[in-house]
Amino acid sequence: MAKIKSTLDLIMEKTQHLSLNEEEKDALEQQQLSQRVQAPLVRYLKGERDANYLAHELDLLPPETIEEGKRLCLGLLIDRLSPLEDNQRVLSGVEKILGETGRESWERTIAPIQRRFLDDLRKTREEAADRCRKALAAVGLEGPALLPRVNEQDPTWKEEQEARIQAFRASVRAGLQGC
């Protein structure tokens, strides 16, 4: 009587010649490292854990990947910086990874970029309000009591603001390359 093979046996026979090449292995290892860094970072940023937990989890990475893990973590922290919100939690994480001098370096780099961003955002908001006044005047609505409000409910303004936030992060990333 012939042996009946399971689906798993058939799959194993068909794929036994397949294996990952070096490039695929490296990509898989990079993905696994990224996941091992992101998990504790997300818990830290949500406030579920403290900065010591984040540092401890990074120290638990295999010795040959600790530096790469810290670099990935710092890149993710850059992506969480906001020119409109308090960045103390992000900077506390940076301090745990790079030390106090690293945090100070980040703060010195970020501060002027954030000031430029806020000035630019204020000017852009004023320009959007002027465009709104002109549009209202074109349909016969004008006067000193008319105060256009530019806010996040306006899709055009939301897109402009998001584009400026992305530019802020790109500037910060470029500024922090040497840190």
N, C-alpha and C positions, 0 to 999 in steps of 0.2 A: 504494500500500500504506500502510496506517495505521501510524503510529509506535507501537511498544509502549513503554509507560511503565514505569519501574521503580517499585518500592514507595516508594522515597524521593521520587521525583518526585510521586507521588500524595499522599503525606503533606505535602509542601511546598505543593502546590496547596491542599489542604484547610485548612492552618493558616496561610497567609500573612496572613490578616486578624487573627490572634491576636498580641498583644504584651503585655508586662508593664506594668501600671499602676505609678504611682509607689510605692504602698504595697508592692507585690510586689517592686519593684526594691530598696527599702530593706530589706525582710526578707531578700532574697537577699544583699545586701551585708553585712548584720549577721551572717548565717550564715557567710559566707566569712571575715569578720573573726574571728569566734569560732573557726573552725577554724584560722586562721593563728596565733591566740594559744594555743590549746590544745595544738597539736603540740609546740612547744618547751617549754611548761610541763610537759607529761607527761614529756618526756625529762629535764628538769631534776629533777623530783620523784622520778623513778625512780633518779636518781644517774648517769644516762648522760652528762649534761653538767653544767657548772658554772653559777653565777649570771651570769657574764660572757656566756655563750652566750645565756641568757634575755634579758638586757638588749640584747645585739646584735640578736637576732631581733626584739625589739619596736621597736628603732630602724630596722629595715628596712621597717616598715610604711609605707604612703603617708603623707606628712606630715599630711594632713587627718584621718587615723584613728589617729595615734599615741596621743593622749590617751585616746580611747575604748578602744583596745587595752590600754593600761595599766590603765584602770578595770576592764575585763573580767578581766584577769590578776589584779588585786588581789581581785576578787570570787571568782575560782576559788581563790585562796590562802586566803581566809577559809573556803571550803568544805572545805579540807584540814586546817584546824586541828583538833587533837584535844585534849580535856581530859585524856586518859589517856596520851598519848605525847609524846615529845620533838618540839617544833615548831621546832627550830633551822633545819632546811632551809627551811621555809616563811618564817621570819623573815629568813633570809639573802636569799631572793628579794625580800621586801618591802624590805630595805635597798638592794638593787640598783636597785629601781624608785623608791623614795621618799627614799632617803638614810638616814643614821644617825639623824637626828631623827625621821623617819617610823617607823623600826623601834622606837625608844624609845617613841614615842607608842603604837604598837600594843602593846608589852609592858606599858606602864602601864595600858592599857585591858583587856587580856586577863587579867592576873594576878588582880585581885579576882574577876572572873567565874569564873575557873578554881578559885579557892579555894572560892567558894560552891558551884560544881558538885561538887567533891570532898566537901565537907561534906554536901551534899544526897544524894549517891550513897552515902556511908557510912551515913547515917540510913536511907535506903531499903533498903539491904542488911540492916541490923539489923531493920527492920520485916518484911522478907521472911523472915528467919530466925525471928522471933517467930511469924509466921503458920505457918511450917513446924512449929515446936515444938508449937503449938496443934493443928495437924492430926494430928500424931503422937500427942499426948496423948489426942485424941478416940478413937483406936483402941487406946489402952492402952499406948503406948510413951512413957515419960518417964523422966527422971533426969539427973543431972549428967554422965554419960558420953555422953549423946546430944548431938552437936554437928552441927546442920544446916549444910550447905555450900550457899551460894547461889553459883552460877557460871553461866558462859555456856552451859552445856548445857541449862539450864532455859529453855524458850521464853518463859515469862512474864517472867523476869528479863531475858532478852535484849531483849524488846520494851521493858520499862521503861528499861533502860539506853540503848537507841537513841533513845527519845523524849527522854531527858534530854540526850543528846549533841546532838540537833537543837535543843533549847531553848538549850543552850550556844552553838551557832553563831548562832542568831537573836539572842541577847543580844550576842554579839561584833559581829555585823553592825550592830546598832543602836548599839552603843557606838562603833564605828569610822566612823559616818556623817560625823562632823565632821572626821575625820583626813585 
